[in-house]
């Protein structure tokens, strides 16, 4: 029997026909609601789509340490791992896929509507002008995420935008917001610039704060960091985009029109 | 009334509940089947979902030159523009969105399962290691797409993979295949290297040919260019990935397992 890694999309309204069909014929459905947020992707929904399936709310730990058990189950039963957004955004799910294939289990990936894509769509920026994406994590004792600044700087030097994903620790009840992220980015840049002897530039950059992209209550705010940080947003997931030093005229218009940018 | 730019996903099986609902309540559905391919996204499907809607097969030209008429329609009627994959991958659709907003029409973007994401999923490569994507177009008289080589080289120098989208000219009945693309890339690189005095490197790179990512008959082949070029593929859409000079161990295993790579 197969193991299906199924993208649930950014909310229950973004479930695909293929996902619905696979949930409907599953014996077991693992719902990964720990690595990401997708409103409405929960036990109730899965029960409605398939009343006879066993449903397991899966923590990242269960998917990682318990991966052998999941793969063994998939040798006898139809197993679906339902992942918010697209199913291969996290290393956890790639590892699970490979473990299944190693065990000779027919594992299949079913793409979903990705949160990253929804953010690009919310801004109207051109997907071809995005460089490498990066995650901004919470600083911890003895660790500050300076490498995020490096990625943003390298992308900007190459004339590219950066998608900055914000730390999401659902098991700890924490999710970084746009205002927190802006403040953190600016202070990290300032420290790094001071240490390495260059001029900070993000204070003058156009950045974009996006909350709940693609959802009904989604919000997009573009402008200078202080404008973006002082706006109000609905609950996470939040994402930040740092734009390239120069915007294409159509991108500038998109940021004005879709995200109320005054400085574009 | 609103204008909805709706992502249809990579095939009819990847339609989302939200897309189905919006098609169902539309007065007019424009089907963009010219800028991209998504099997099953056609008049028959839309008729089944909404027998009373007027259906227009829309060429890129109609969506661009006829955009004012579409926007005017959306002032009186529910208009859906149904786009294969994600709706904002093409400038055409961003322009249409902005024109609607300028005219005070409530235009909304409905993300879909993106072909780019499906390609990433098919390879098992990490989405965080992709640099800027690029399109490889057919050479024409007086024009060769050398800039594609520049993007690939810059990404590789930064340790990143490159998604190379292949030219798709459905109105001319042409779609570039993986073998054609590999040959074109290698010869462009050789010419540019000769002219600028550096060593070609793509002959030794690991590249990945992906056909019909996310579809039932999808194929992924990874390896040296000659291996990838000599494999056989189902019909387009085809895409190429040029990997970074170094693969993460899990990426190497993914390319072996999912795409039969012998040199990873």
HADDOCK unambig.tbl for C-alpha pairs under 7 A between the chains (distance, minus, plus):
assign (segid A and resid 13 and name CA) (segid B and resid 16 and name CA) 6.89 0.50 0.50
assign (segid A and resid 13 and name CA) (segid B and resid 17 and name CA) 5.33 0.50 0.50
assign (segid A and resid 13 and name CA) (segid B and resid 18 and name CA) 5.21 0.50 0.50
assign (segid A and resid 14 and name CA) (segid B and resid 16 and name CA) 4.95 0.50 0.50
assign (segid A and resid 14 and name CA) (segid B and resid 17 and name CA) 5.82 0.50 0.50
assign (segid A and resid 14 and name CA) (segid B and resid 18 and name CA) 5.97 0.50 0.50
assign (segid A and resid 15 and name CA) (segid B and resid 16 and name CA) 5.26 0.50 0.50
assign (segid A and resid 15 and name CA) (segid B and resid 17 and name CA) 5.99 0.50 0.50
assign (segid A and resid 16 and name CA) (segid B and resid 13 and name CA) 6.90 0.50 0.50
assign (segid A and resid 16 and name CA) (segid B and resid 14 and name CA) 4.96 0.50 0.50
assign (segid A and resid 16 and name CA) (segid B and resid 15 and name CA) 5.27 0.50 0.50
assign (segid A and resid 16 and name CA) (segid B and resid 16 and name CA) 4.16 0.50 0.50
assign (segid A and resid 16 and name CA) (segid B and resid 17 and name CA) 6.35 0.50 0.50
assign (segid A and resid 17 and name CA) (segid B and resid 13 and name CA) 5.33 0.50 0.50
assign (segid A and resid 17 and name CA) (segid B and resid 14 and name CA) 5.82 0.50 0.50
assign (segid A and resid 17 and name CA) (segid B and resid 15 and name CA) 5.99 0.50 0.50
assign (segid A and resid 17 and name CA) (segid B and resid 16 and name CA) 6.36 0.50 0.50
assign (segid A and resid 18 and name CA) (segid B and resid 13 and name CA) 5.21 0.50 0.50
assign (segid A and resid 18 and name CA) (segid B and resid 14 and name CA) 5.96 0.50 0.50
assign (segid A and resid 88 and name CA) (segid B and resid 121 and name CA) 5.94 0.50 0.50
assign (segid A and resid 89 and name CA) (segid B and resid 127 and name CA) 6.43 0.50 0.50
assign (segid A and resid 94 and name CA) (segid B and resid 124 and name CA) 6.39 0.50 0.50
assign (segid A and resid 98 and name CA) (segid B and resid 254 and name CA) 6.62 0.50 0.50
assign (segid A and resid 109 and name CA) (segid B and resid 121 and name CA) 6.96 0.50 0.50
assign (segid A and resid 110 and name CA) (segid B and resid 214 and name CA) 6.71 0.50 0.50
assign (segid A and resid 111 and name CA) (segid B and resid 113 and name CA) 6.75 0.50 0.50
assign (segid A and resid 111 and name CA) (segid B and resid 118 and name CA) 5.79 0.50 0.50
assign (segid A and resid 111 and name CA) (segid B and resid 121 and name CA) 6.95 0.50 0.50
assign (segid A and resid 111 and name CA) (segid B and resid 214 and name CA) 6.70 0.50 0.50
assign (segid A and resid 112 and name CA) (segid B and resid 113 and name CA) 5.49 0.50 0.50
assign (segid A and resid 113 and name CA) (segid B and resid 111 and name CA) 6.75 0.50 0.50
assign (segid A and resid 113 and name CA) (segid B and resid 112 and name CA) 5.50 0.50 0.50
assign (segid A and resid 113 and name CA) (segid B and resid 113 and name CA) 4.46 0.50 0.50
assign (segid A and resid 118 and name CA) (segid B and resid 111 and name CA) 5.80 0.50 0.50
assign (segid A and resid 121 and name CA) (segid B and resid 88 and name CA) 5.94 0.50 0.50
assign (segid A and resid 121 and name CA) (segid B and resid 109 and name CA) 6.95 0.50 0.50
assign (segid A and resid 121 and name CA) (segid B and resid 111 and name CA) 6.96 0.50 0.50
assign (segid A and resid 124 and name CA) (segid B and resid 94 and name CA) 6.39 0.50 0.50
assign (segid A and resid 127 and name CA) (segid B and resid 89 and name CA) 6.43 0.50 0.50
assign (segid A and resid 128 and name CA) (segid B and resid 132 and name CA) 6.26 0.50 0.50
assign (segid A and resid 128 and name CA) (segid B and resid 133 and name CA) 5.56 0.50 0.50
assign (segid A and resid 128 and name CA) (segid B and resid 134 and name CA) 6.63 0.50 0.50
assign (segid A and resid 129 and name CA) (segid B and resid 132 and name CA) 6.43 0.50 0.50
assign (segid A and resid 130 and name CA) (segid B and resid 132 and name CA) 5.60 0.50 0.50
assign (segid A and resid 131 and name CA) (segid B and resid 131 and name CA) 4.85 0.50 0.50
assign (segid A and resid 131 and name CA) (segid B and resid 132 and name CA) 4.49 0.50 0.50
assign (segid A and resid 132 and name CA) (segid B and resid 128 and name CA) 6.24 0.50 0.50
assign (segid A and resid 132 and name CA) (segid B and resid 129 and name CA) 6.42 0.50 0.50
assign (segid A and resid 132 and name CA) (segid B and resid 130 and name CA) 5.61 0.50 0.50
assign (segid A and resid 132 and name CA) (segid B and resid 131 and name CA) 4.49 0.50 0.50
assign (segid A and resid 132 and name CA) (segid B and resid 132 and name CA) 6.61 0.50 0.50
assign (segid A and resid 133 and name CA) (segid B and resid 128 and name CA) 5.54 0.50 0.50
assign (segid A and resid 134 and name CA) (segid B and resid 128 and name CA) 6.63 0.50 0.50
assign (segid A and resid 214 and name CA) (segid B and resid 110 and name CA) 6.73 0.50 0.50
assign (segid A and resid 214 and name CA) (segid B and resid 111 and name CA) 6.71 0.50 0.50
assign (segid A and resid 254 and name CA) (segid B and resid 98 and name CA) 6.62 0.50 0.50
